[in-house]
Amino acid sequence: MDMELSGKQAVVTGASRGIGLAIVEALVGEGVSVVAGARHRGALPQEVEVVEVDLTTAEGASTLIGAAGAAFGGGLDILVNNVGAVHPRTGGFRSVTDDEWLATLTIDFLAAVRVTRAALDLLEARGGGTVISVNSVNAKFADPLVIDYCAAKAALASLSKSLAKEVAPLGIRVNTVSPGPVETDLWLGGGGVAETVAQAAGGAPEDVAKGAAAQSPTGRFTLPGEVADLVVLLASGRAGNVTGADFVIDGGLIPTH
């Protein structure tokens, strides 16, 4: 199926690894020109313009979108808000400091707010476009182990639905994709969720990962490329009347939404 994306222009945040990298590669494969926001180039394709920015700062968002505007001649078709982070709070709610709350809300919510706000003029200049935020099942699936992350992702879900109503008359669609556990370093790498939980509980990271995978009926983690394929579909004209929606990809982890 032709996704009708060839010649389109996109910005992807958190683009240098994991889900973000898979999204960039999938968009490039569809003929999309991509400006990638990341702290480092990493394994990003050479044809992608990389803007090395810190999206925990307001300046990072304006720098990224300013660079995209210059590269694309003042227009933008697709924005993918992917940047994010999670830190298991093994000490419980009372152990989470104000600084930790602010850090989580900044990277998992405010970064998307700032980048989207900066990008709307470029999207409108193209006569419309699409904003897709990579959210999480934790927007609805409460988990005290990641209590601050859950709150930030719930805020992102609410923002996206409200914004979708505001900008629909401009031809801009706003949707979210909500994965469960994904086979990335965020979960499985050094310092990731599995290792952090294992250290706190005195177990092995691989056992934590197996336990998490077993909670889904499919018995496995989602692959980054599977999330990317869903993002590509939502970015395309094939989903032209889809807005204000959330798409869950979790192997059946959450039975109802």
C-alpha positions as CSV (number, residue, x, y, z in Angstrom):
1,M,0.0,0.0,0.0
2,D,1.3,3.4,-1.0
3,M,1.4,5.6,2.2
4,E,1.4,8.7,0.0
5,L,4.3,10.2,2.0
6,S,7.0,10.6,-0.7
7,G,8.2,14.2,-0.7
8,K,6.8,15.0,2.8
9,Q,8.8,16.7,5.5
10,A,9.1,15.5,9.1
11,V,10.6,16.3,12.5
12,V,11.2,13.4,14.9
13,T,12.4,14.0,18.5
14,G,14.4,11.5,20.6
15,A,15.5,10.1,17.2
16,S,18.8,8.5,17.7
17,R,17.9,5.1,19.1
18,G,15.0,2.8,20.0
19,I,11.6,3.8,18.8
20,G,12.7,7.1,17.5
21,L,15.4,5.6,15.3
22,A,12.9,3.0,14.0
23,I,10.5,5.8,13.1
24,V,13.1,7.9,11.3
25,E,14.2,4.8,9.3
26,A,10.6,4.0,8.4
27,L,9.8,7.5,7.3
28,V,13.0,7.7,5.2
29,G,12.0,4.4,3.6
30,E,8.7,6.1,2.5
31,G,10.6,9.0,0.9
32,V,10.1,11.5,3.7
33,S,12.8,14.1,4.4
34,V,13.6,14.1,8.1
35,V,15.1,16.5,10.6
36,A,16.0,14.5,13.7
37,G,16.2,16.0,17.1
38,A,18.7,14.1,19.4
39,R,21.5,14.7,21.7
40,H,23.8,12.7,19.4
41,R,23.6,11.4,15.8
42,G,24.1,7.8,16.8
43,A,23.1,5.4,14.1
44,L,20.8,7.8,12.2
45,P,20.9,7.5,8.4
46,Q,23.3,9.9,6.7
47,E,20.6,11.5,4.6
48,V,18.9,12.7,7.8
49,E,19.7,16.2,9.1
50,V,20.5,15.9,12.8
51,V,20.0,18.8,15.2
52,E,21.8,18.1,18.4
53,V,19.6,19.6,21.1
54,D,18.6,19.1,24.7
55,L,14.8,19.0,24.7
56,T,14.6,19.4,28.4
57,T,15.1,23.1,27.7
58,A,12.8,25.6,26.0
59,E,15.8,26.6,23.9
60,G,16.1,23.1,22.6
61,A,12.6,23.1,21.2
62,S,13.0,26.4,19.4
63,T,16.4,25.5,18.0
64,L,15.1,22.2,16.6
65,I,12.0,23.7,14.9
66,G,14.0,26.7,13.7
67,A,16.5,24.4,12.0
68,A,13.6,22.4,10.5
69,G,12.0,25.6,9.1
70,A,15.3,26.6,7.5
71,A,15.8,23.1,6.0
72,F,12.3,22.8,4.7
73,G,11.7,26.3,3.5
74,G,9.2,27.3,6.2
75,G,6.9,24.3,6.1
76,L,6.4,21.0,7.9
77,D,4.1,18.0,7.2
78,I,4.8,15.7,10.1
79,L,5.9,16.1,13.7
80,V,6.6,13.0,15.8
81,N,7.1,13.7,19.5
82,N,9.0,10.7,20.7
83,V,11.6,12.0,23.2
84,G,11.0,10.6,26.7
85,A,12.5,8.8,29.7
86,V,11.4,6.6,32.6
87,H,13.0,5.9,36.0
88,P,11.5,3.3,38.2
89,R,10.8,4.7,41.7
90,T,11.7,1.6,43.8
91,G,11.6,3.7,47.0
92,G,7.9,4.5,46.5
93,F,6.0,7.7,46.1
94,R,7.5,9.4,49.2
95,S,11.0,8.9,47.8
96,V,10.3,11.0,44.6
97,T,11.6,14.5,45.0
98,D,10.3,17.7,43.5
99,D,13.4,17.8,41.2
100,E,12.6,14.3,40.0
101,W,9.0,15.1,39.4
102,L,10.0,18.2,37.4
103,A,12.5,16.3,35.4
104,T,10.0,13.6,34.4
105,L,7.3,16.2,33.6
106,T,9.7,18.1,31.5
107,I,11.0,15.3,29.3
108,D,7.8,13.3,29.1
109,F,5.3,16.2,28.7
110,L,6.7,19.7,28.4
111,A,9.1,18.7,25.7
112,A,6.1,17.7,23.5
113,V,4.3,20.9,24.5
114,R,7.2,23.1,23.5
115,V,8.1,21.4,20.3
116,T,4.5,21.2,19.1
117,R,3.8,24.8,20.0
118,A,6.9,25.9,18.0
119,A,5.9,23.6,15.0
120,L,2.3,24.6,14.6
121,D,3.1,27.7,12.4
122,L,5.1,25.4,10.0
123,L,2.3,22.9,9.9
124,E,-0.2,25.5,9.1
125,A,2.0,27.0,6.5
126,R,1.8,23.7,4.6
127,G,-2.0,23.8,4.7
128,G,-2.1,21.2,7.4
129,G,-0.2,18.2,8.6
130,T,-0.1,15.8,11.5
131,V,1.3,15.6,15.0
132,I,1.9,12.1,16.5
133,S,3.1,11.7,20.0
134,V,4.6,8.4,21.2
135,N,2.8,8.1,24.6
136,S,2.5,5.0,26.8
137,V,-0.1,2.6,28.1
138,N,0.9,4.1,31.4
139,A,-1.3,7.1,30.5
140,K,-4.1,4.9,31.7
141,F,-2.4,1.9,33.3
142,A,-1.5,3.1,36.8
143,D,1.8,1.7,38.1
144,P,3.2,3.1,41.4
145,L,6.7,1.9,40.3
146,V,6.6,4.7,37.6
147,I,4.2,7.0,39.3
148,D,5.6,10.3,37.9
149,Y,5.9,8.8,34.4
150,C,2.2,7.7,34.5
151,A,1.2,11.3,35.5
152,A,3.2,12.8,32.7
153,K,1.9,10.5,30.1
154,A,-1.7,11.0,31.2
155,A,-1.1,14.8,30.8
156,L,0.3,14.2,27.2
157,A,-2.8,12.1,26.3
158,S,-5.2,14.9,27.6
159,L,-3.2,17.6,25.8
160,S,-3.3,15.7,22.5
161,K,-7.1,15.2,22.6
162,S,-7.7,18.9,23.4
163,L,-5.3,20.1,20.8
164,A,-6.8,17.9,18.2
165,K,-10.1,19.8,18.6
166,E,-8.4,23.2,18.3
167,V,-6.3,22.6,15.2
168,A,-8.6,20.4,13.2
169,P,-10.0,23.4,11.3
170,L,-6.4,24.2,10.2
171,G,-6.1,20.7,8.6
172,I,-3.8,19.5,11.4
173,R,-4.4,16.1,12.9
174,V,-3.2,15.1,16.4
175,N,-3.0,11.5,17.6
176,T,-1.1,9.4,20.1
177,V,0.5,5.9,19.9
178,S,0.7,4.1,23.2
179,P,3.0,1.2,23.4
180,G,3.4,-1.3,26.3
181,P,6.9,-2.6,27.0
182,V,9.1,-2.2,23.9
183,E,12.3,-4.0,23.1
184,T,14.6,-1.0,23.6
185,D,17.4,0.1,25.9
186,L,14.8,2.0,28.0
187,W,13.6,-1.4,29.2
188,L,16.4,-3.8,28.5
189,G,19.7,-1.8,28.4
190,G,22.1,-0.9,31.1
191,G,20.3,1.2,33.7
192,G,17.0,0.4,32.1
193,V,13.8,-0.6,33.8
194,A,14.6,-4.3,34.0
195,E,18.0,-3.8,35.5
196,T,16.8,-1.1,38.0
197,V,14.0,-3.2,39.2
198,A,16.2,-6.3,39.5
199,Q,18.8,-4.5,41.5
200,A,16.1,-3.3,44.0
201,A,14.5,-6.7,44.3
202,G,17.7,-8.7,44.3
203,G,16.9,-10.6,41.1
204,A,18.1,-10.8,37.5
205,P,17.2,-8.3,34.8
206,E,16.3,-11.1,32.4
207,D,13.8,-12.5,34.8
208,V,12.2,-9.1,35.3
209,A,12.0,-8.7,31.5
210,K,10.5,-12.2,31.1
211,G,7.9,-11.4,33.8
212,A,6.9,-8.2,32.1
213,A,6.6,-9.9,28.7
214,A,4.5,-12.7,30.2
215,Q,1.8,-10.1,31.3
216,S,0.8,-9.7,27.7
217,P,-1.2,-12.4,25.9
218,T,1.3,-12.4,23.1
219,G,4.1,-13.2,25.6
220,R,6.6,-10.8,24.2
221,F,7.7,-7.1,24.0
222,T,6.6,-5.0,21.1
223,L,9.4,-4.3,18.6
224,P,10.4,-0.7,17.7
225,G,9.6,-1.3,14.1
226,E,6.1,-2.3,14.9
227,V,5.5,1.1,16.7
228,A,7.2,2.8,13.7
229,D,4.8,1.2,11.2
230,L,1.8,2.4,13.2
231,V,3.3,6.0,13.3
232,V,3.8,5.9,9.5
233,L,0.2,4.9,8.9
234,L,-1.0,7.7,11.1
235,A,1.3,10.2,9.4
236,S,-0.1,9.2,6.0
237,G,-3.1,10.4,4.0
238,R,-4.5,6.9,4.5
239,A,-5.5,8.0,8.0
240,G,-6.8,11.4,6.7
241,N,-9.8,11.6,9.0
242,V,-8.2,10.2,12.1
243,T,-7.6,12.8,14.8
244,G,-7.9,13.0,18.6
245,A,-7.3,9.2,18.8
246,D,-5.0,7.0,20.8
247,F,-3.7,3.7,19.3
248,V,-2.5,1.1,21.8
249,I,0.2,-1.4,20.8
250,D,0.8,-3.6,23.8
251,G,0.3,-7.3,22.9
252,G,-3.1,-7.2,24.7
253,L,-1.6,-6.1,28.0
254,I,-4.5,-3.7,28.7
255,P,-7.7,-5.6,28.0
256,T,-9.9,-2.5,27.7
257,H,-9.5,1.3,27.1
